[in-house]
Amino acid sequence: MSTPSPSPSSQEAVQALLGIAGITVHADEEAAMVAAFAAQRTAVAALYAVPAVRYELPALTWSAIP
């Protein structure tokens, strides 16, 4: 059984995503993306922090039975 690898730093993640997309940016643009990525990572983690939400149904549901 393998152990999960640690999460990459924001810098590593942004560089990897830009590399996969084949996009080259200036250092100041990359620094801004790293700062934004860190904030977004925190915000997404907060969405998963509420355990009760995991088992709730979406607000919009459709049933074929009248």
Secondary structure, DSSP 8 states (H G I E B T S, - for coil): ---------HHHHHHHHHHHHT----HHHHHHHHHHHHHHHHHHHHHTT-GGGGG---S----S--
